[in-house]
Amino acid sequence: MNLVEVFNRTRVRVDEEAVARLVARVLAAEGVDNAESSVELVGERRIRALNAEHRGKDEVTDVLSFPLEDAGEGPGRAPADGPAGPPRLLGDVVVCARQALRQARADALPPALELAVLIVHGTLHLLGYDHETDAGQMALRQAGLLELVDWEALVVATPR
């Protein structure tokens, strides 16, 4: 069983259980069992600070992933210890809720869909996908996964 912890540090009301289910569904679809990860929703100052610290970019971004496993092993890798061993510690996905809302408005998308896109994207990065080097494999997988998951319930309400 996969464990997903969700931390909402924003005023955007999000169904944290729906976020956890979304990530768990992505992990299951990728053949990952017995893993732990987290999703943290943060504000613009926090994501900007993380982006500057870890990527050298002093700007707001929409999503960051912090994988704990060696990304060089590639997507779809089997757990080293098997399902009966200790859980795989995948890492953390950090999403800027305000940036997600801004992007949803700009693209005329439901806020819940934009949030789902970012969470799925970040989760795939935890599993070793890299859209900068994979000739579109990650984008195709992301699109396929978004068709499998229930994203409508993610955003409960957005602040004005």
C-alpha positions in Angstrom: 0.0 0.0 0.0 1.2 3.5 -0.8 1.2 6.2 1.8 0.8 9.8 0.5 0.9 12.7 3.0 -0.6 16.0 1.9 0.1 19.4 3.5 -1.8 22.4 2.5 -0.1 25.6 3.6 -2.3 27.9 1.6 -5.8 29.5 1.8 -6.9 27.5 -1.3 -9.3 24.9 0.0 -8.2 21.5 -1.4 -9.6 18.1 -0.6 -6.4 16.6 0.8 -7.8 13.0 0.7 -8.6 13.5 -3.0 -5.0 14.6 -3.6 -3.7 11.6 -1.8 -5.9 9.3 -3.8 -4.8 10.9 -7.0 -1.1 10.3 -6.2 -1.8 6.8 -5.0 -3.7 6.1 -8.3 -0.7 7.4 -10.3 1.7 5.2 -8.3 -0.5 2.1 -8.8 -0.7 2.8 -12.5 3.0 3.0 -12.6 3.3 -0.4 -10.8 4.6 1.2 -7.6 3.4 -0.4 -4.4 4.6 0.1 -0.8 6.0 3.6 -1.3 5.8 6.9 0.6 5.6 10.4 -0.8 4.2 13.8 0.1 2.5 16.7 -1.7 2.8 20.1 -0.2 0.8 23.1 -1.4 2.6 26.3 -0.8 2.5 30.0 -1.5 4.6 32.1 -3.9 7.3 33.1 -1.5 8.0 29.5 -0.5 8.1 28.1 -4.0 10.3 31.0 -5.1 12.7 30.3 -2.3 12.8 26.6 -3.0 13.3 27.3 -6.8 16.2 29.7 -6.0 17.8 27.3 -3.5 17.5 24.1 -5.6 17.5 25.3 -9.2 19.2 28.7 -9.0 16.1 30.4 -10.5 14.8 33.3 -8.4 11.3 33.1 -9.7 7.9 31.6 -8.9 7.3 28.2 -10.5 4.3 25.9 -10.5 5.7 22.6 -9.3 9.0 21.2 -7.9 9.8 17.6 -7.2 12.4 16.4 -4.8 13.0 12.7 -5.5 14.8 10.7 -2.8 15.8 7.8 -5.1 18.4 7.9 -7.8 16.6 9.2 -10.9 19.2 7.5 -13.1 17.3 4.2 -12.6 14.5 5.4 -14.8 10.7 5.3 -14.8 8.9 2.1 -14.0 11.7 0.6 -11.9 10.7 -2.2 -9.5 11.1 -1.6 -5.8 14.5 -3.0 -4.6 13.0 -4.7 -1.6 9.8 -6.0 -3.1 6.3 -5.3 -1.7 7.1 -7.1 1.6 10.2 -5.0 2.3 10.4 -1.5 3.8 8.5 1.2 1.8 10.3 3.1 -0.9 10.8 6.7 0.0 10.0 8.5 -3.2 10.2 12.1 -2.2 8.2 15.3 -2.2 6.1 17.2 -4.7 5.7 20.9 -3.9 3.0 22.9 -5.8 2.4 26.6 -5.8 -1.4 26.9 -5.4 -1.6 30.5 -6.6 0.5 29.8 -9.7 -1.8 26.8 -10.5 -4.8 29.0 -10.2 -3.2 31.7 -12.4 -2.4 29.1 -15.0 -5.9 27.7 -14.9 -7.4 31.1 -15.5 -5.0 31.9 -18.3 -5.7 28.6 -20.1 -9.5 28.6 -19.3 -9.2 25.3 -17.4 -10.9 24.2 -14.2 -8.5 24.9 -11.2 -8.9 21.3 -10.2 -7.6 20.1 -13.6 -4.5 22.3 -13.5 -3.8 21.2 -10.0 -4.1 17.5 -11.1 -1.7 18.2 -14.0 0.9 19.6 -11.7 0.5 16.8 -9.1 0.8 14.1 -11.8 3.7 15.8 -13.4 5.5 16.1 -10.1 4.8 12.5 -9.2 6.2 11.3 -12.5 9.4 13.2 -11.7 9.6 11.3 -8.4 9.5 8.1 -10.4 12.4 9.1 -12.7 10.7 10.6 -15.7 12.4 13.7 -17.2 10.6 15.6 -19.9 13.8 17.5 -20.7 15.5 14.3 -22.0 12.9 11.7 -22.8 11.6 12.7 -26.3 8.0 13.2 -25.1 7.6 9.9 -23.1 6.7 11.8 -19.9 4.1 14.1 -21.6 2.4 11.0 -23.1 2.3 9.2 -19.8 1.1 12.3 -18.0 -1.8 12.7 -20.5 -2.7 9.0 -20.2 -2.7 9.1 -16.4 -4.9 12.2 -16.4 -7.6 10.2 -18.3 -7.5 7.6 -15.5 -7.8 9.7 -12.5 -10.6 11.6 -10.8 -9.5 15.2 -10.5 -12.8 17.1 -10.2 -12.9 17.0 -6.4 -9.4 18.3 -5.8 -10.2 22.0 -5.4 -13.0 22.7 -2.9 -12.8 26.5 -3.1 -10.4 29.2 -4.2 -9.7 32.4 -2.2 -10.8 35.7 -3.7 
